């Protein structure tokens, strides 16, 4: 085992404890406040987010848009993760520019950032899976990508459930539907929509939208990076017999 693998295992253990942690009183209060905010957000905003997520889930499951490269093999964990972090720099920059650019225009133009950011997140996850050596042409690997996404952007209650499913992925995936028409996208989109930070909603306000949009998008990509790296570490280290 290399020094880098030992370091990665330590970081993975910390992350796993965080994923298994029960919701705190603070998180329950925050969830309640978030639900109240969601209730006053215009239906048009909810409609744009819901439509964007539904379409993106279909695209991911069909595998028609993001599959561009062969899976990377015969590389060390350190090499793979260095490449993932290099990719993330590009996606962070693109997400920040999108958040700032659309945030300038207020609610109508600001709405355009939701599908853009969603697409950037999914493209990053496809690239990440490929760099860790997983073949996204396999429908099951595309399902895993959706679960990584859901793990990153779900309530604490849902996060614990999704994490347990991913820990036992090899057996769990056999129970999942093989048809994309049967995938529960409604729960998927609801969790993502409800997760969106209050700060992200401020992106829709004229004047402050550009600054808030750029910052929110950057932090959301940070969240996705941490989740994706550890979710793929979990599988890769198990496959290599290290865990």
Legacy VTK file of the C-alpha trace (Angstrom):
# vtk DataFile Version 3.0
C-alpha trace
ASCII
DATASET POLYDATA
POINTS 243 float
0.000 0.000 0.000
1.357 3.422 -0.943
1.526 6.480 1.322
-1.091 8.130 -0.856
-3.466 5.170 -0.473
-3.020 5.275 3.320
-3.852 8.984 3.285
-6.875 8.367 1.040
-8.171 5.636 3.358
-7.912 7.997 6.335
-9.864 10.690 4.485
-12.395 8.109 3.338
-12.976 6.931 6.916
-13.686 10.493 8.056
-16.079 10.978 5.150
-17.859 7.691 5.872
-18.484 8.723 9.466
-19.920 11.997 8.220
-22.204 10.170 5.774
-23.463 7.869 8.549
-24.047 10.640 11.068
-27.645 11.058 12.165
-29.360 14.369 11.449
-28.748 16.984 14.132
-31.372 19.275 15.637
-29.726 22.105 13.752
-30.134 20.330 10.427
-33.803 19.606 11.169
-34.401 23.295 11.899
-32.566 24.264 8.718
-34.669 21.776 6.757
-37.842 23.298 8.151
-36.716 26.792 7.190
-35.766 25.554 3.744
-39.213 24.058 3.255
-40.793 27.407 4.148
-38.571 29.156 1.624
-39.493 26.608 -1.036
-43.166 27.330 -0.402
-42.761 30.998 -1.284
-40.589 30.470 -4.351
-42.580 31.107 -7.553
-43.957 28.051 -9.344
-42.003 29.096 -12.430
-38.727 28.575 -10.576
-39.795 25.155 -9.329
-40.953 24.275 -12.830
-37.624 25.153 -14.419
-35.665 23.117 -11.869
-38.015 20.125 -12.085
-37.977 20.112 -15.877
-34.206 20.448 -16.042
-33.658 17.562 -13.627
-36.169 15.288 -15.346
-34.555 15.852 -18.724
-31.044 15.420 -17.342
-31.891 12.123 -15.633
-33.240 10.794 -18.926
-30.113 11.919 -20.766
-27.834 10.307 -18.184
-29.692 7.003 -18.200
-29.781 6.941 -21.989
-26.062 7.707 -22.052
-26.373 9.705 -25.247
-24.647 12.961 -24.305
-21.795 12.520 -21.859
-19.986 9.347 -22.952
-16.897 10.594 -24.729
-13.903 8.576 -23.517
-12.769 5.056 -22.708
-12.287 4.278 -18.995
-8.779 4.974 -17.741
-6.983 1.818 -16.580
-3.575 0.810 -15.233
-3.044 3.995 -13.232
-2.508 4.494 -9.515
-5.104 6.035 -7.231
-2.919 9.110 -6.899
-2.632 9.554 -10.672
-6.376 9.130 -11.155
-7.237 11.659 -8.451
-4.744 14.214 -9.731
-6.536 14.035 -13.083
-9.935 14.360 -11.389
-8.816 17.513 -9.570
-7.453 18.987 -12.796
-10.822 18.371 -14.443
-12.601 19.970 -11.525
-10.696 23.236 -12.013
-12.252 23.577 -15.454
-15.771 22.785 -14.214
-15.459 25.128 -11.231
-14.407 27.953 -13.501
-17.267 27.258 -15.905
-19.792 27.031 -13.051
-18.529 30.263 -11.495
-18.746 32.113 -14.808
-22.250 30.757 -15.395
-23.407 31.792 -11.921
-22.000 35.274 -12.261
-23.194 35.812 -15.824
-26.756 34.652 -15.290
-26.955 36.251 -11.842
-26.567 39.710 -13.367
-29.930 39.493 -15.128
-32.211 38.809 -12.189
-34.922 36.182 -12.023
-35.589 35.558 -15.716
-31.972 35.155 -16.803
-30.959 33.696 -13.440
-33.224 30.731 -14.063
-31.033 29.775 -17.012
-28.199 28.861 -14.625
-30.010 25.864 -13.132
-29.862 23.602 -16.212
-26.362 24.887 -17.056
-25.030 24.044 -13.602
-26.806 20.694 -13.637
-25.168 19.807 -16.946
-21.716 20.796 -15.646
-22.180 18.651 -12.549
-23.181 15.613 -14.581
-20.341 16.043 -17.074
-17.893 16.237 -14.181
-19.286 12.998 -12.715
-18.998 11.189 -16.054
-15.383 12.329 -16.397
-14.667 11.323 -12.803
-16.083 7.811 -13.264
-13.995 7.362 -16.416
-10.798 8.560 -14.707
-11.343 6.068 -11.884
-11.576 3.321 -14.496
-15.331 2.691 -14.577
-17.042 2.210 -17.928
-19.958 4.625 -18.178
-21.245 2.811 -21.250
-22.567 0.327 -18.685
-26.067 1.372 -17.604
-25.276 0.387 -14.011
-22.369 2.818 -13.911
-24.645 5.604 -15.045
-27.018 4.682 -12.243
-24.105 4.966 -9.808
-23.439 8.477 -11.115
-27.012 9.453 -10.270
-26.600 8.029 -6.774
-23.356 9.986 -6.274
-25.238 13.107 -7.309
-28.107 12.303 -4.969
-25.702 11.641 -2.093
-24.160 15.092 -2.576
-27.429 17.010 -2.829
-29.978 15.415 -0.517
-31.439 15.971 2.933
-29.641 14.354 5.866
-32.314 11.673 6.103
-32.048 10.755 2.436
-28.259 10.997 2.544
-28.020 8.213 5.137
-30.296 5.976 3.068
-28.400 6.578 -0.189
-25.025 6.078 1.488
-26.042 2.671 2.852
-27.171 1.645 -0.627
-23.848 2.699 -2.114
-21.809 0.894 0.536
-23.460 -2.337 -0.649
-23.625 -1.268 -4.281
-22.703 -4.599 -5.909
-25.700 -6.316 -4.327
-28.002 -3.298 -4.302
-27.641 -2.527 -8.006
-29.041 -5.962 -8.869
-32.366 -4.894 -7.361
-32.637 -1.718 -9.428
-34.786 -1.538 -12.569
-32.979 -2.110 -15.850
-35.320 0.217 -17.703
-34.721 3.961 -17.450
-38.482 4.448 -17.639
-38.766 2.861 -14.181
-36.151 5.051 -12.486
-37.651 7.104 -9.644
-36.693 10.517 -11.004
-39.451 12.237 -9.007
-37.775 11.506 -5.673
-34.438 12.371 -7.249
-35.556 15.799 -8.438
-37.449 16.560 -5.238
-34.361 15.982 -3.120
-32.193 18.126 -5.381
-34.734 20.921 -5.601
-35.202 20.993 -1.832
-31.455 20.927 -1.221
-30.716 24.078 -3.230
-29.260 26.632 -0.830
-31.164 29.770 0.096
-28.091 31.601 -1.167
-28.641 30.000 -4.563
-32.127 31.450 -4.634
-30.662 34.911 -3.962
-28.945 34.529 -7.336
-32.313 35.366 -8.873
-32.327 38.835 -7.298
-31.087 41.775 -9.377
-28.014 43.576 -8.058
-26.542 40.859 -5.827
-27.249 37.908 -8.098
-23.865 37.906 -9.860
-21.788 37.705 -6.683
-24.088 35.201 -4.990
-24.407 33.065 -8.122
-20.657 32.786 -8.643
-20.025 31.893 -4.978
-22.909 29.412 -4.716
-21.900 27.553 -7.868
-18.280 27.323 -6.696
-19.314 25.873 -3.325
-21.767 23.425 -4.901
-18.960 22.094 -7.125
-16.766 21.753 -4.014
-19.491 19.636 -2.408
-19.748 17.446 -5.476
-15.961 16.983 -5.631
-15.746 15.693 -2.058
-18.665 13.316 -2.557
-17.519 11.992 -5.937
-13.909 11.369 -4.911
-14.867 9.466 -1.779
-17.705 7.550 -3.451
-15.304 6.278 -6.118
-12.526 5.668 -3.611
-14.963 3.434 -1.769
-15.536 1.277 -4.859
-12.029 1.339 -6.261
-10.286 0.424 -3.016
-12.792 -2.382 -2.459
-12.215 -3.694 -5.980
-8.447 -3.665 -5.415
-8.836 -5.551 -2.126
-7.417 -2.696 -0.065
-10.591 -2.143 1.977
LINES 1 244
243 0 1 2 3 4 5 6 7 8 9 10 11 12 13 14 15 16 17 18 19 20 21 22 23 24 25 26 27 28 29 30 31 32 33 34 35 36 37 38 39 40 41 42 43 44 45 46 47 48 49 50 51 52 53 54 55 56 57 58 59 60 61 62 63 64 65 66 67 68 69 70 71 72 73 74 75 76 77 78 79 80 81 82 83 84 85 86 87 88 89 90 91 92 93 94 95 96 97 98 99 100 101 102 103 104 105 106 107 108 109 110 111 112 113 114 115 116 117 118 119 120 121 122 123 124 125 126 127 128 129 130 131 132 133 134 135 136 137 138 139 140 141 142 143 144 145 146 147 148 149 150 151 152 153 154 155 156 157 158 159 160 161 162 163 164 165 166 167 168 169 170 171 172 173 174 175 176 177 178 179 180 181 182 183 184 185 186 187 188 189 190 191 192 193 194 195 196 197 198 199 200 201 202 203 204 205 206 207 208 209 210 211 212 213 214 215 216 217 218 219 220 221 222 223 224 225 226 227 228 229 230 231 232 233 234 235 236 237 238 239 240 241 242
